[in-house]
Amino acid sequence: MLLDLIDREIKTEFNVVLTTKNIEGGLTVKTLSTQAGDIPLIPEWTLPYTGTPGSGSAVLPAYIVTEDLIEYHWLSDPNPRIFQLGVPGSLASQYVVVKFGGVVVKGANYAHYQVLVDR
């Protein structure tokens, strides 16, 4: 939601269109040009926000992260495991894919920052 608001505000106020860049996995994201270089703006739909965006009552989170200090640690095997639910041999069967592990964020108090935007 915040990325869309930033995109619209930059177009309206400065007549600037955000450029795009291909990052890992074939994902194309918008970038913000700064003196330090182009910063990728990666949307994440699971970030919760409060209020109604654009009404002045919304608080939208954004995170500035140091990518090198974010890792994924897994238990025993990095590959996901597939489990079949239900009775074997039945016509209807479901599969569940589980990856055992979690994200590890190093240097949380100095290498990453949460920004809350009121809109």
JOLIN-V715104 format. One line per field, one symbol per residue. ss: DSSP state (a for helix, b for strand, c for the rest). psi: psi as a letter, one per 40 degrees, with the letter a starting at -180 (. if undefined). A space follows every 10 residues. Layout:
# JOLIN-V715104
ss->???
psi->???
This chain:
# JOLIN-V715104
ss->caaaaaaaaa aaaaccccbb bbcaaacbbb bbbbccbbbb bccccccccb ccccccccbb bbbbccaaab bbbbcccccc bbbbbccccc cccbbbbbcc bbbbbccccc ccbbbbbbc
psi->dddddddddd dddefhhhii ihaieehhii ihhideahhh hhiheehiii ahheeeeihh iihhihdeeh ihhihdheii ihhhiahhei dhiiihhhhh aihhhifded eihhhhhh.
